[in-house]
Amino acid sequence: MPTLSPRDLVERLSWRYATKKFDPAKKIPPDVWAALEQSLLLSPSSFGLQPWAFIVVNDRATREKLFAASWNQPQILAASHLVVFAIRKNLKAADAEKLIDRIVEVRNVPRESLEGYKGMMTGFLGNPPAGFRIDDWSARQLYIALGTFLTSCAALGVDACPMEGIQPADYDRILGLAKQGLGAVCVATAGYRAADDGYASLAKVRYPAEQIVQRV
Amino acid sequence: MPTLSPRDLVERLSWRYATKKFDPAKKIPPDVWAALEQSLLLSPSSFGLQPWAFIVVNDRATREKLFAASWNQPQILAASHLVVFAIRKNLKAADAEKLIDRIVEVRNVPRESLEGYKGMMTGFLGNPPAGFRIDDWSARQLYIALGTFLTSCAALGVDACPMEGIQPADYDRILGLAKQGLGAVCVATAGYRAADDGYASLAKVRYPAEQIVQRV
């Protein structure tokens, strides 16, 4: 069973940084990109609800529109690949039903065996805790996928840059997301760092471990 | 540079599942756990603000209290390791100042060179977009760390289970988080699956790729 060693994992995660300048000539090979798409699909989510969509934008004209909707950040154009992370908005009990349908299909189990599970989901989605906003909760799930994707990139030796600095309403319009019930939240660009990206050699800034990790 | 192959990555992520039954006799070796803690510390966050703390709970009596505050989910007691993911609440401009201090310290750069960066952060934290709730945004960042941690576990061959089904206010009280300005959001348990965890052999339920990934 191929795994990374603990030392290799830390080496990979230390190598990772938010790439500011990609080499536009270097493209992610198809087999590598296919695995990164799988990392998105296989990402965990609460209840397994997968309240998301991922839009991979290769079309140059669309990239240019998104560039303008992203404060002209150069990664949008220069990166080999760009993926928009979107939530499925206004998740509701019907989404729980849909997941139950899929479980029955994939696992070939009787629907009745999933009644308790369905009840937990519909109870949560139909009557969330006070102050809870479902779209915010879906966005949290989306960020699990973002973490999964960025870590997967690092494990494969692919550079990436997560980007929140986008204008979501413009993204929704440009990509036709609103009419699908989707809402763009953030972006990840991926590819290979330019040789002269000065950010690559900067020391990683983290607070001391003793300020972040507590032991009980 | 040690990396996973694309095939190995997909194999690792397919092997991963939300472990329901851990083998309580199997403990994560110290060097492996140290790497997983590093994955938390090295996790990306917006602006690099690291609006979080991670509480590793080994103490048995505390675990029993958390068990009661987690709907008696057995992973809380049976897993080798338990880490509570908490946000730093009410992030504000002072947190941007603190990060600037740390950048100056780690990179030995003049403070003046970071004025623009500081302005972006203080502008965002002091005057967030309409409808934005800072604690929700911090929780999103925390879920990047959750995704990083779960993917790192998979890469190392460690089983894990992310858990949102906790009573955060009880967690805050039991762990003394509120007085530190922290708030528990979710938990990850980690260890090794029990030989008889039936969930391990169930087919992974995902929607078809064409329903989740769009191409433009």
Interface residues (C-beta under 8 A of the other chain):
Chain A: M1 P2 T3 L4 S5 P6 R7 D8 L9 V10 E11 R12 L13 S14 W15 R16 A18 D31 V32 A34 A35 E37 Q38 S39 L40 L41 L42 S43 P44 S46 G48 Q50 W52 A53 F54 I55 V56 V57 N58 D59 T62 L99 R102 I103 V106 R107 R133 D136 A139 R140 Q141 L142 Y143 I144 A145 L146 G147 T148 F149 L150 T151 S152 A155 L156 G157 P162 E164 L175 L202 A203 K204 V205 R206 Y207 A209 I212 V213 Q214 R215 V216
Chain B: M1 P2 T3 L4 S5 P6 R7 D8 L9 V10 E11 R12 L13 S14 W15 R16 A18 D31 V32 A34 A35 E37 Q38 S39 L40 L41 L42 S43 P44 S46 G48 Q50 W52 A53 F54 I55 V56 V57 N58 D59 T62 L99 R102 I103 V106 R107 R133 D136 A139 R140 Q141 L142 Y143 I144 A145 L146 G147 T148 F149 L150 T151 S152 A155 L156 G157 P162 E164 L175 L202 A203 K204 V205 R206 Y207 A209 I212 V213 Q214 R215 V216
